[in-house]
């Protein structure tokens, strides 16, 4: 039984490390278009960087998922799953995952949408990015702090 618990802890640690590496890599390889591009320049940018945008979007989803699962495992291992701080962590993790998937959806839509909606998708990407720090990430961090103090 103890060997299974140690393997679980090792797997969780590896998952957290891989999640961070994948997420950081996704931000590095997914370039943002220049701020004042015209519509034609934005479309050309999307065409030129399509593969890195798609790869970065996939990595962002997978990295976020691994980090959320890592946080859930920490809540489980700390025995806080049935306390308020544990539920706040679960809520924050799910919120973070939803925000990530919504942002990735706008990346994909901007690559495949009509000329008229490209700018709207890019604006929605920018507004969605603000939800990361103000939404789920704060709850997961706060609840993690609470676990260590319990």
HUUR-V322311 format. One record per backbone hydrogen bond with DSSP energy under -1.0 kcal/mol. NH is the residue of the N-H (numbers start at 1). CO is the residue of the C=O. If there is no record, write none. Layout:
[[NH | CO] [NH | CO]]
This chain:
[[5 | 1] [6 | 2] [7 | 3] [8 | 4] [9 | 5] [10 | 6] [11 | 7] [12 | 8] [13 | 9] [14 | 10] [15 | 11] [16 | 12] [17 | 13] [18 | 14] [19 | 15] [20 | 16] [21 | 17] [22 | 18] [23 | 19] [24 | 20] [25 | 21] [26 | 22] [27 | 23] [28 | 24] [29 | 25] [30 | 26] [37 | 34] [42 | 38] [43 | 39] [44 | 40] [45 | 41] [46 | 42] [47 | 43] [48 | 44] [49 | 45] [53 | 49] [54 | 50] [55 | 51] [56 | 52] [57 | 53] [58 | 54] [59 | 55] [60 | 56] [61 | 57] [62 | 58] [63 | 59] [64 | 60] [65 | 61] [66 | 62] [67 | 63] [68 | 64] [69 | 65] [70 | 66] [71 | 67] [72 | 68] [73 | 69] [74 | 70] [75 | 71] [76 | 72] [77 | 73] [78 | 74] [79 | 76] [80 | 75] [83 | 80] [87 | 83] [88 | 84] [89 | 85] [90 | 86] [91 | 87] [92 | 88] [93 | 89] [94 | 90] [95 | 91] [96 | 92] [97 | 93] [98 | 94] [99 | 95] [100 | 96] [101 | 97] [102 | 98] [103 | 99] [104 | 100] [105 | 101] [106 | 102] [107 | 103] [108 | 104] [109 | 105] [110 | 106] [111 | 107] [112 | 108] [113 | 109] [121 | 117] [122 | 118] [123 | 119] [124 | 120] [125 | 121] [126 | 122] [127 | 123] [128 | 124] [129 | 125] [131 | 128] [134 | 130] [135 | 131] [137 | 132] [139 | 135] [140 | 136] [141 | 137] [142 | 138] [143 | 139] [144 | 140] [145 | 141] [146 | 142] [147 | 143] [148 | 144] [149 | 145]]
